[in-house]
Amino acid sequence: MKVAKKQLIKEQDILELSEMLKAIAHPARVAIMCLICNSAEGKLTVKCIYDELQMAQPVISRHLGILKNSGLLERLIESSKTYYTLNDKNKNVRHISKCFRALK
């Protein structure tokens, strides 16, 4: 059976998606993604994340850095607070976030 060419995912999208999925592949990062994807405001402070997950702030910061560097998250600075939010500009992030929203 042949698959129509327009249905195939572009190679660049496949590579980007695989890198993002590798970045998520840790229990703490899965938990962080669940929290952010299901937060009422769509953004959370580092303090809120480490309080919720009961993990040390440096550990949470390291995991947030990995998620940010992979393109999944963005860091927002509003006055004296730093928030993390999904990088919704990226279509792969939008697809991934649907999975985490379904995990409520």
FIPADREN-468460 format. One record per atom (N, C-alpha, C, O): residue in three letters; chain; atom name; x, y, z. Coordinates in pm, 1 decimal. Example, Ala and Ser with C-alpha at 12.3 -4.5 7.8 and 13.67 -1.06 7.14 Angstrom:
<node "Ala","A","N",<1319.0,-569.0,780.0>>
<node "Ala","A","CA",<1230.0,-450.0,780.0>>
<node "Ala","A","C",<1320.0,-330.0,780.0>>
<node "Ala","A","O",<1423.6,-331.9,846.5>>
<node "Ser","A","N",<1285.0,-225.0,708.0>>
<node "Ser","A","CA",<1367.0,-106.0,714.0>>
<node "Ser","A","C",<1290.0,3.0,787.0>>
<node "Ser","A","O",<1340.9,113.8,803.9>>
END
This chain:
<node "Met","A","N",<84.1,-117.2,0.0>>
<node "Met","A","CA",<0.0,0.0,0.0>>
<node "Met","A","C",<88.8,123.9,0.0>>
<node "Met","A","O",<182.7,134.3,79.0>>
<node "Lys","A","N",<58.5,216.7,-88.6>>
<node "Lys","A","CA",<136.0,340.1,-97.2>>
<node "Lys","A","C",<70.3,448.1,-12.1>>
<node "Lys","A","O",<-52.0,455.1,0.0>>
<node "Val","A","N",<154.8,531.5,46.1>>
<node "Val","A","CA",<107.1,644.6,125.5>>
<node "Val","A","C",<124.4,769.5,41.5>>
<node "Val","A","O",<230.2,790.5,-17.9>>
<node "Ala","A","N",<22.7,851.5,36.0>>
<node "Ala","A","CA",<31.7,975.3,-40.8>>
<node "Ala","A","C",<142.3,1063.0,16.5>>
<node "Ala","A","O",<157.5,1073.9,138.2>>
<node "Lys","A","N",<219.1,1125.1,-72.2>>
<node "Lys","A","CA",<334.3,1204.7,-28.2>>
<node "Lys","A","C",<295.1,1318.8,63.9>>
<node "Lys","A","O",<369.0,1349.8,157.4>>
<node "Lys","A","N",<181.7,1381.9,40.4>>
<node "Lys","A","CA",<146.0,1496.8,123.6>>
<node "Lys","A","C",<112.4,1456.2,267.5>>
<node "Lys","A","O",<107.7,1542.2,355.5>>
<node "Gln","A","N",<89.1,1327.9,293.1>>
<node "Gln","A","CA",<58.8,1280.9,426.9>>
<node "Gln","A","C",<184.6,1255.0,509.5>>
<node "Gln","A","O",<177.3,1245.8,632.1>>
<node "Leu","A","N",<298.3,1243.2,444.4>>
<node "Leu","A","CA",<421.8,1214.9,515.7>>
<node "Leu","A","C",<470.6,1338.4,591.4>>
<node "Leu","A","O",<454.2,1451.7,546.2>>
<node "Ile","A","N",<530.0,1313.8,705.8>>
<node "Ile","A","CA",<588.4,1421.3,785.4>>
<node "Ile","A","C",<722.8,1457.0,723.9>>
<node "Ile","A","O",<797.8,1368.8,682.0>>
<node "Lys","A","N",<752.9,1584.0,718.7>>
<node "Lys","A","CA",<881.1,1628.7,664.3>>
<node "Lys","A","C",<994.6,1576.3,751.4>>
<node "Lys","A","O",<980.4,1563.6,873.0>>
<node "Glu","A","N",<1106.1,1546.4,688.1>>
<node "Glu","A","CA",<1220.6,1491.4,761.7>>
<node "Glu","A","C",<1265.0,1584.9,873.4>>
<node "Glu","A","O",<1297.6,1539.2,983.0>>
<node "Gln","A","N",<1266.6,1715.6,846.8>>
<node "Gln","A","CA",<1307.6,1812.2,949.7>>
<node "Gln","A","C",<1213.4,1807.5,1069.3>>
<node "Gln","A","O",<1258.0,1817.2,1183.6>>
<node "Asp","A","N",<1083.4,1792.7,1044.1>>
<node "Asp","A","CA",<986.0,1783.0,1153.2>>
<node "Asp","A","C",<1006.9,1655.2,1234.0>>
<node "Asp","A","O",<993.2,1655.6,1356.4>>
<node "Ile","A","N",<1040.1,1546.5,1165.5>>
<node "Ile","A","CA",<1066.5,1420.3,1234.5>>
<node "Ile","A","C",<1187.7,1433.6,1325.7>>
<node "Ile","A","O",<1185.1,1388.3,1440.1>>
<node "Leu","A","N",<1294.2,1495.8,1274.9>>
<node "Leu","A","CA",<1415.5,1513.9,1355.4>>
<node "Leu","A","C",<1388.7,1603.2,1476.2>>
<node "Leu","A","O",<1431.8,1572.7,1587.4>>
<node "Glu","A","N",<1317.3,1713.5,1453.8>>
<node "Glu","A","CA",<1285.6,1804.8,1563.9>>
<node "Glu","A","C",<1199.1,1736.4,1669.1>>
<node "Glu","A","O",<1224.1,1748.6,1789.0>>
<node "Leu","A","N",<1097.8,1664.8,1623.3>>
<node "Leu","A","CA",<1008.6,1594.6,1715.3>>
<node "Leu","A","C",<1084.1,1489.0,1795.4>>
<node "Leu","A","O",<1060.7,1474.2,1915.4>>
<node "Ser","A","N",<1173.9,1415.9,1730.8>>
<node "Ser","A","CA",<1249.4,1312.7,1803.0>>
<node "Ser","A","C",<1339.4,1374.8,1909.2>>
<node "Ser","A","O",<1354.8,1317.7,2017.2>>
<node "Glu","A","N",<1399.0,1490.3,1881.2>>
<node "Glu","A","CA",<1481.4,1559.4,1981.2>>
<node "Glu","A","C",<1396.8,1606.9,2098.6>>
<node "Glu","A","O",<1439.7,1598.7,2213.7>>
<node "Met","A","N",<1277.8,1656.1,2069.9>>
<node "Met","A","CA",<1188.0,1700.3,2177.0>>
<node "Met","A","C",<1144.3,1583.1,2263.9>>
<node "Met","A","O",<1139.8,1594.2,2386.5>>
<node "Leu","A","N",<1112.5,1472.0,2200.8>>
<node "Leu","A","CA",<1070.4,1354.7,2277.3>>
<node "Leu","A","C",<1184.9,1300.6,2361.8>>
<node "Leu","A","O",<1162.2,1252.1,2472.6>>
<node "Lys","A","N",<1307.8,1308.3,2311.1>>
<node "Lys","A","CA",<1423.3,1267.3,2392.2>>
<node "Lys","A","C",<1437.2,1358.0,2513.8>>
<node "Lys","A","O",<1469.6,1311.9,2623.2>>
<node "Ala","A","N",<1412.3,1488.1,2494.0>>
<node "Ala","A","CA",<1423.6,1582.5,2605.4>>
<node "Ala","A","C",<1319.9,1554.4,2713.7>>
<node "Ala","A","O",<1346.0,1576.6,2831.9>>
<node "Ile","A","N",<1204.7,1506.7,2674.6>>
<node "Ile","A","CA",<1097.4,1477.3,2771.1>>
<node "Ile","A","C",<1123.8,1346.9,2845.6>>
<node "Ile","A","O",<1067.7,1325.3,2953.0>>
<node "Ala","A","N",<1207.3,1260.4,2791.1>>
<node "Ala","A","CA",<1222.9,1122.3,2839.1>>
<node "Ala","A","C",<1290.8,1110.4,2974.9>>
<node "Ala","A","O",<1395.6,1047.0,2987.1>>
<node "His","A","N",<1232.2,1170.3,3074.9>>
<node "His","A","CA",<1277.4,1158.6,3214.0>>
<node "His","A","C",<1153.7,1182.3,3300.6>>
<node "His","A","O",<1075.9,1273.1,3271.3>>
<node "Pro","A","N",<1133.5,1104.7,3404.6>>
<node "Pro","A","CA",<1012.0,1120.3,3486.0>>
<node "Pro","A","C",<988.2,1262.8,3536.9>>
<node "Pro","A","O",<874.2,1309.2,3538.7>>
<node "Ala","A","N",<1093.1,1331.8,3577.6>>
<node "Ala","A","CA",<1075.0,1468.8,3628.4>>
<node "Ala","A","C",<1029.4,1562.2,3516.7>>
<node "Ala","A","O",<946.3,1650.2,3539.2>>
<node "Arg","A","N",<1083.6,1543.4,3396.3>>
<node "Arg","A","CA",<1044.6,1630.5,3285.2>>
<node "Arg","A","C",<903.7,1598.5,3236.4>>
<node "Arg","A","O",<832.0,1688.5,3192.6>>
<node "Val","A","N",<863.1,1472.6,3243.2>>
<node "Val","A","CA",<723.7,1436.9,3211.7>>
<node "Val","A","C",<631.3,1507.3,3310.8>>
<node "Val","A","O",<528.7,1562.9,3271.8>>
<node "Ala","A","N",<667.5,1504.9,3438.3>>
<node "Ala","A","CA",<586.1,1569.8,3542.2>>
<node "Ala","A","C",<579.0,1720.7,3519.4>>
<node "Ala","A","O",<472.5,1780.6,3533.7>>
<node "Ile","A","N",<691.9,1782.2,3483.9>>
<node "Ile","A","CA",<694.2,1926.9,3456.5>>
<node "Ile","A","C",<603.3,1959.8,3338.6>>
<node "Ile","A","O",<526.2,2055.6,3344.4>>
<node "Met","A","N",<611.9,1880.9,3232.0>>
<node "Met","A","CA",<527.1,1905.2,3115.3>>
<node "Met","A","C",<379.4,1890.4,3151.5>>
<node "Met","A","O",<296.8,1970.0,3106.8>>
<node "Cys","A","N",<345.3,1789.8,3231.9>>
<node "Cys","A","CA",<206.4,1772.6,3276.0>>
<node "Cys","A","C",<158.1,1894.8,3353.5>>
<node "Cys","A","O",<47.4,1943.7,3330.9>>
<node "Leu","A","N",<241.3,1943.4,3444.7>>
<node "Leu","A","CA",<203.2,2060.3,3524.1>>
<node "Leu","A","C",<180.1,2183.0,3437.1>>
<node "Leu","A","O",<78.4,2251.0,3450.6>>
<node "Ile","A","N",<273.8,2211.1,3348.4>>
<node "Ile","A","CA",<262.1,2331.6,3265.7>>
<node "Ile","A","C",<146.2,2319.2,3167.2>>
<node "Ile","A","O",<69.4,2413.9,3149.8>>
<node "Cys","A","N",<133.0,2204.0,3103.0>>
<node "Cys","A","CA",<25.0,2185.9,3005.3>>
<node "Cys","A","C",<-113.1,2196.3,3069.2>>
<node "Cys","A","O",<-208.6,2237.9,3003.6>>
<node "Asn","A","N",<-124.1,2159.6,3194.4>>
<node "Asn","A","CA",<-254.1,2159.2,3261.3>>
<node "Asn","A","C",<-272.7,2273.6,3359.9>>
<node "Asn","A","O",<-368.6,2273.6,3437.2>>
<node "Ser","A","N",<-182.0,2371.2,3358.4>>
<node "Ser","A","CA",<-196.7,2485.8,3448.2>>
<node "Ser","A","C",<-303.9,2580.5,3393.5>>
<node "Ser","A","O",<-319.7,2594.9,3272.3>>
<node "Ala","A","N",<-376.0,2643.7,3483.5>>
<node "Ala","A","CA",<-486.5,2731.6,3445.0>>
<node "Ala","A","C",<-439.4,2849.4,3360.4>>
<node "Ala","A","O",<-506.8,2889.0,3265.4>>
<node "Glu","A","N",<-322.9,2905.5,3395.3>>
<node "Glu","A","CA",<-272.0,3022.9,3324.5>>
<node "Glu","A","C",<-180.7,2986.6,3207.7>>
<node "Glu","A","O",<-143.9,3073.6,3128.8>>
<node "Gly","A","N",<-144.1,2859.8,3196.0>>
<node "Gly","A","CA",<-54.5,2818.8,3088.9>>
<node "Gly","A","C",<91.3,2852.0,3115.2>>
<node "Gly","A","O",<175.7,2840.4,3026.3>>
<node "Lys","A","N",<120.4,2893.3,3237.5>>
<node "Lys","A","CA",<257.6,2924.4,3276.5>>
<node "Lys","A","C",<272.2,2901.4,3425.6>>
<node "Lys","A","O",<176.6,2915.0,3502.0>>
<node "Leu","A","N",<393.2,2866.5,3465.6>>
<node "Leu","A","CA",<421.1,2841.4,3607.5>>
<node "Leu","A","C",<557.0,2897.4,3644.2>>
<node "Leu","A","O",<647.9,2901.9,3561.3>>
<node "Thr","A","N",<570.4,2940.1,3768.9>>
<node "Thr","A","CA",<700.8,2982.7,3818.8>>
<node "Thr","A","C",<781.7,2859.8,3858.5>>
<node "Thr","A","O",<726.7,2752.1,3881.0>>
<node "Val","A","N",<912.4,2877.8,3866.6>>
<node "Val","A","CA",<999.7,2769.2,3910.6>>
<node "Val","A","C",<959.7,2726.1,4051.2>>
<node "Val","A","O",<954.6,2606.7,4080.8>>
<node "Lys","A","N",<931.6,2822.6,4137.1>>
<node "Lys","A","CA",<892.8,2790.7,4275.2>>
<node "Lys","A","C",<767.0,2705.0,4278.8>>
<node "Lys","A","O",<760.2,2608.7,4355.1>>
<node "Cys","A","N",<668.6,2738.1,4198.5>>
<node "Cys","A","CA",<544.6,2660.3,4193.3>>
<node "Cys","A","C",<573.7,2517.2,4149.6>>
<node "Cys","A","O",<516.5,2422.4,4203.3>>
<node "Ile","A","N",<663.2,2502.0,4051.3>>
<node "Ile","A","CA",<695.6,2368.4,4001.0>>
<node "Ile","A","C",<766.9,2287.1,4107.6>>
<node "Ile","A","O",<730.7,2171.9,4131.7>>
<node "Tyr","A","N",<868.6,2345.6,4172.3>>
<node "Tyr","A","CA",<941.0,2264.1,4272.2>>
<node "Tyr","A","C",<858.4,2241.0,4397.7>>
<node "Tyr","A","O",<875.7,2138.5,4463.7>>
<node "Asp","A","N",<769.5,2332.8,4432.4>>
<node "Asp","A","CA",<678.9,2307.2,4544.7>>
<node "Asp","A","C",<583.5,2191.7,4512.7>>
<node "Asp","A","O",<560.4,2104.0,4595.9>>
<node "Glu","A","N",<529.5,2193.0,4392.7>>
<node "Glu","A","CA",<433.5,2089.4,4352.0>>
<node "Glu","A","C",<499.8,1951.5,4342.1>>
<node "Glu","A","O",<442.3,1851.3,4384.4>>
<node "Leu","A","N",<620.1,1947.5,4286.4>>
<node "Leu","A","CA",<688.6,1819.6,4266.9>>
<node "Leu","A","C",<774.5,1778.2,4386.0>>
<node "Leu","A","O",<827.0,1666.9,4390.2>>
<node "Gln","A","N",<788.1,1868.2,4482.1>>
<node "Gln","A","CA",<867.5,1843.1,4602.5>>
<node "Gln","A","C",<1009.6,1797.4,4567.0>>
<node "Gln","A","O",<1060.0,1697.2,4617.7>>
<node "Met","A","N",<1070.3,1873.7,4479.5>>
<node "Met","A","CA",<1208.2,1848.7,4437.8>>
<node "Met","A","C",<1288.7,1975.5,4463.4>>
<node "Met","A","O",<1233.0,2084.7,4474.4>>
<node "Ala","A","N",<1419.3,1959.8,4472.7>>
<node "Ala","A","CA",<1506.8,2073.6,4498.4>>
<node "Ala","A","C",<1505.7,2169.5,4379.7>>
<node "Ala","A","O",<1495.8,2127.1,4264.5>>
<node "Gln","A","N",<1515.9,2298.8,4408.7>>
<node "Gln","A","CA",<1512.3,2401.3,4305.3>>
<node "Gln","A","C",<1622.0,2382.0,4200.0>>
<node "Gln","A","O",<1592.8,2397.4,4081.4>>
<node "Pro","A","N",<1747.1,2349.0,4237.0>>
<node "Pro","A","CA",<1848.9,2329.0,4132.8>>
<node "Pro","A","C",<1816.4,2213.2,4037.6>>
<node "Pro","A","O",<1847.4,2219.4,3918.6>>
<node "Val","A","N",<1754.9,2109.5,4090.1>>
<node "Val","A","CA",<1717.1,1995.3,4006.5>>
<node "Val","A","C",<1608.9,2036.7,3906.8>>
<node "Val","A","O",<1617.3,2005.2,3788.1>>
<node "Ile","A","N",<1508.0,2107.1,3955.7>>
<node "Ile","A","CA",<1400.6,2155.5,3868.3>>
<node "Ile","A","C",<1457.2,2250.4,3763.6>>
<node "Ile","A","O",<1420.5,2242.1,3646.4>>
<node "Ser","A","N",<1545.9,2340.1,3804.3>>
<node "Ser","A","CA",<1605.4,2434.9,3709.7>>
<node "Ser","A","C",<1682.0,2363.1,3599.2>>
<node "Ser","A","O",<1676.9,2403.7,3483.1>>
<node "Arg","A","N",<1752.8,2256.7,3635.1>>
<node "Arg","A","CA",<1828.5,2180.8,3534.8>>
<node "Arg","A","C",<1732.5,2117.0,3434.2>>
<node "Arg","A","O",<1757.1,2121.4,3313.7>>
<node "His","A","N",<1623.6,2058.0,3483.1>>
<node "His","A","CA",<1526.7,1995.5,3393.4>>
<node "His","A","C",<1454.7,2099.6,3306.9>>
<node "His","A","O",<1429.1,2075.5,3188.9>>
<node "Leu","A","N",<1422.6,2213.9,3365.1>>
<node "Leu","A","CA",<1360.4,2321.0,3286.5>>
<node "Leu","A","C",<1454.6,2368.3,3176.2>>
<node "Leu","A","O",<1410.3,2397.2,3065.0>>
<node "Gly","A","N",<1583.9,2376.3,3206.2>>
<node "Gly","A","CA",<1682.1,2415.9,3105.9>>
<node "Gly","A","C",<1686.0,2319.0,2989.3>>
<node "Gly","A","O",<1696.0,2360.6,2873.9>>
<node "Ile","A","N",<1678.3,2191.3,3018.4>>
<node "Ile","A","CA",<1677.8,2089.0,2912.0>>
<node "Ile","A","C",<1553.1,2105.3,2824.8>>
<node "Ile","A","O",<1561.7,2100.7,2702.1>>
<node "Leu","A","N",<1438.2,2124.2,2888.2>>
<node "Leu","A","CA",<1314.0,2141.3,2812.8>>
<node "Leu","A","C",<1315.6,2270.7,2731.0>>
<node "Leu","A","O",<1265.9,2274.4,2618.5>>
<node "Lys","A","N",<1371.9,2374.7,2787.6>>
<node "Lys","A","CA",<1382.0,2503.1,2716.0>>
<node "Lys","A","C",<1478.4,2490.9,2598.1>>
<node "Lys","A","O",<1447.1,2536.0,2487.9>>
<node "Asn","A","N",<1593.7,2431.2,2619.8>>
<node "Asn","A","CA",<1692.7,2418.0,2512.7>>
<node "Asn","A","C",<1643.8,2330.0,2397.6>>
<node "Asn","A","O",<1689.9,2344.3,2284.4>>
<node "Ser","A","N",<1551.1,2239.6,2426.7>>
<node "Ser","A","CA",<1496.7,2153.9,2321.3>>
<node "Ser","A","C",<1388.9,2225.3,2239.9>>
<node "Ser","A","O",<1346.3,2175.2,2135.7>>
<node "Gly","A","N",<1344.7,2341.8,2286.9>>
<node "Gly","A","CA",<1241.9,2417.4,2216.5>>
<node "Gly","A","C",<1101.1,2394.2,2267.3>>
<node "Gly","A","O",<1005.6,2450.1,2213.4>>
<node "Leu","A","N",<1086.8,2311.9,2371.1>>
<node "Leu","A","CA",<954.0,2283.1,2424.9>>
<node "Leu","A","C",<897.6,2397.6,2508.7>>
<node "Leu","A","O",<778.2,2426.9,2502.5>>
<node "Leu","A","N",<983.5,2461.7,2586.5>>
<node "Leu","A","CA",<940.1,2567.4,2677.5>>
<node "Leu","A","C",<1004.9,2700.0,2643.2>>
<node "Leu","A","O",<1109.3,2705.9,2578.2>>
<node "Glu","A","N",<940.7,2805.4,2688.4>>
<node "Glu","A","CA",<996.5,2940.1,2681.6>>
<node "Glu","A","C",<999.4,2996.7,2822.4>>
<node "Glu","A","O",<914.9,2963.3,2905.5>>
<node "Arg","A","N",<1096.0,3081.8,2848.6>>
<node "Arg","A","CA",<1105.0,3148.6,2977.7>>
<node "Arg","A","C",<1052.3,3290.1,2962.2>>
<node "Arg","A","O",<1093.6,3363.3,2872.2>>
<node "Leu","A","N",<961.4,3327.8,3050.0>>
<node "Leu","A","CA",<904.0,3462.3,3050.9>>
<node "Leu","A","C",<942.6,3530.9,3181.3>>
<node "Leu","A","O",<930.7,3472.7,3289.1>>
<node "Ile","A","N",<988.6,3654.0,3170.6>>
<node "Ile","A","CA",<1021.0,3730.1,3291.4>>
<node "Ile","A","C",<921.6,3844.4,3300.5>>
<node "Ile","A","O",<914.5,3930.2,3212.5>>
<node "Glu","A","N",<845.0,3843.8,3408.7>>
<node "Glu","A","CA",<745.3,3947.6,3435.2>>
<node "Glu","A","C",<775.7,4006.5,3571.8>>
<node "Glu","A","O",<764.8,3938.6,3674.0>>
<node "Ser","A","N",<813.5,4131.6,3572.5>>
<node "Ser","A","CA",<861.3,4202.6,3691.7>>
<node "Ser","A","C",<968.9,4119.2,3759.9>>
<node "Ser","A","O",<1075.1,4099.2,3701.0>>
<node "Ser","A","N",<946.5,4069.9,3880.5>>
<node "Ser","A","CA",<1052.0,3996.3,3951.6>>
<node "Ser","A","C",<1033.7,3844.8,3944.3>>
<node "Ser","A","O",<1107.8,3770.4,4008.4>>
<node "Lys","A","N",<935.8,3798.9,3866.8>>
<node "Lys","A","CA",<908.3,3655.5,3859.4>>
<node "Lys","A","C",<948.3,3599.1,3723.5>>
<node "Lys","A","O",<935.1,3664.5,3620.0>>
<node "Thr","A","N",<997.7,3475.6,3727.3>>
<node "Thr","A","CA",<1030.9,3403.4,3604.6>>
<node "Thr","A","C",<931.7,3289.4,3588.2>>
<node "Thr","A","O",<914.2,3207.0,3677.9>>
<node "Tyr","A","N",<867.5,3285.9,3472.7>>
<node "Tyr","A","CA",<769.7,3183.5,3441.1>>
<node "Tyr","A","C",<821.6,3095.1,3328.3>>
<node "Tyr","A","O",<904.6,3137.3,3247.8>>
<node "Tyr","A","N",<772.2,2973.7,3324.0>>
<node "Tyr","A","CA",<795.6,2885.0,3210.7>>
<node "Tyr","A","C",<660.9,2853.6,3148.8>>
<node "Tyr","A","O",<563.1,2827.3,3218.8>>
<node "Thr","A","N",<657.5,2856.7,3017.1>>
<node "Thr","A","CA",<536.7,2831.7,2940.6>>
<node "Thr","A","C",<571.9,2748.7,2818.0>>
<node "Thr","A","O",<688.5,2739.4,2779.7>>
<node "Leu","A","N",<471.4,2689.2,2757.3>>
<node "Leu","A","CA",<494.4,2612.2,2635.1>>
<node "Leu","A","C",<532.7,2704.9,2520.7>>
<node "Leu","A","O",<485.6,2818.4,2513.5>>
<node "Asn","A","N",<616.6,2657.0,2433.1>>
<node "Asn","A","CA",<652.2,2729.2,2311.7>>
<node "Asn","A","C",<546.2,2695.8,2206.3>>
<node "Asn","A","O",<570.8,2616.9,2115.1>>
<node "Asp","A","N",<428.8,2756.4,2220.0>>
<node "Asp","A","CA",<315.6,2724.5,2132.5>>
<node "Asp","A","C",<334.6,2771.2,1988.3>>
<node "Asp","A","O",<252.0,2741.8,1901.9>>
<node "Lys","A","N",<442.5,2843.1,1962.6>>
<node "Lys","A","CA",<469.9,2884.4,1824.5>>
<node "Lys","A","C",<514.1,2765.0,1740.5>>
<node "Lys","A","O",<506.5,2768.5,1617.6>>
<node "Asn","A","N",<559.7,2660.6,1806.4>>
<node "Asn","A","CA",<611.0,2542.0,1738.5>>
<node "Asn","A","C",<499.8,2437.6,1725.9>>
<node "Asn","A","O",<438.6,2399.2,1825.6>>
<node "Lys","A","N",<473.8,2392.0,1602.4>>
<node "Lys","A","CA",<362.6,2297.6,1582.5>>
<node "Lys","A","C",<386.3,2164.3,1652.5>>
<node "Lys","A","O",<290.7,2101.4,1697.9>>
<node "Asn","A","N",<511.8,2119.7,1662.3>>
<node "Asn","A","CA",<539.4,1994.5,1733.7>>
<node "Asn","A","C",<506.6,2007.9,1881.5>>
<node "Asn","A","O",<456.7,1913.6,1942.8>>
<node "Val","A","N",<533.8,2123.2,1938.5>>
<node "Val","A","CA",<500.8,2147.3,2079.6>>
<node "Val","A","C",<349.4,2144.7,2098.6>>
<node "Val","A","O",<299.9,2090.2,2197.3>>
<node "Arg","A","N",<276.6,2202.8,2005.1>>
<node "Arg","A","CA",<129.5,2200.5,2014.6>>
<node "Arg","A","C",<77.5,2057.4,2011.3>>
<node "Arg","A","O",<-14.5,2023.6,2085.7>>
<node "His","A","N",<135.3,1972.3,1925.5>>
<node "His","A","CA",<93.1,1832.3,1918.3>>
<node "His","A","C",<127.8,1757.8,2047.8>>
<node "His","A","O",<45.5,1683.6,2101.4>>
<node "Ile","A","N",<249.2,1778.0,2096.9>>
<node "Ile","A","CA",<293.2,1711.9,2220.2>>
<node "Ile","A","C",<206.2,1755.4,2338.9>>
<node "Ile","A","O",<169.0,1673.5,2423.0>>
<node "Ser","A","N",<174.9,1883.7,2344.4>>
<node "Ser","A","CA",<97.1,1935.3,2457.6>>
<node "Ser","A","C",<-42.3,1873.0,2463.9>>
<node "Ser","A","O",<-98.6,1859.0,2572.5>>
<node "Lys","A","N",<-98.1,1835.8,2349.6>>
<node "Lys","A","CA",<-229.5,1769.3,2349.4>>
<node "Lys","A","C",<-223.0,1637.8,2426.2>>
<node "Lys","A","O",<-317.0,1601.9,2497.1>>
<node "Cys","A","N",<-112.8,1566.9,2412.1>>
<node "Cys","A","CA",<-96.8,1439.6,2484.6>>
<node "Cys","A","C",<-95.8,1463.3,2635.4>>
<node "Cys","A","O",<-160.1,1390.4,2710.8>>
<node "Phe","A","N",<-22.2,1566.1,2678.8>>
<node "Phe","A","CA",<-11.9,1594.0,2822.9>>
<node "Phe","A","C",<-142.4,1649.0,2878.8>>
<node "Phe","A","O",<-175.5,1623.5,2994.6>>
<node "Arg","A","N",<-216.4,1723.5,2798.8>>
<node "Arg","A","CA",<-346.1,1773.2,2846.1>>
<node "Arg","A","C",<-445.4,1658.8,2865.0>>
<node "Arg","A","O",<-536.3,1667.4,2947.5>>
<node "Ala","A","N",<-427.3,1553.0,2788.6>>
<node "Ala","A","CA",<-516.5,1437.0,2800.0>>
<node "Ala","A","C",<-486.6,1352.8,2923.4>>
<node "Ala","A","O",<-564.2,1263.4,2957.2>>
<node "Leu","A","N",<-374.9,1379.9,2991.4>>
<node "Leu","A","CA",<-333.1,1300.4,3108.1>>
<node "Leu","A","C",<-389.0,1351.5,3240.9>>
<node "Leu","A","O",<-344.3,1306.5,3346.5>>
<node "Lys","A","N",<-482.2,1440.9,3239.0>>
<node "Lys","A","CA",<-537.5,1497.9,3363.6>>
<node "Lys","A","C",<-583.8,1390.2,3457.5>>
<node "Lys","A","O",<-632.7,1420.1,3566.4>>
END
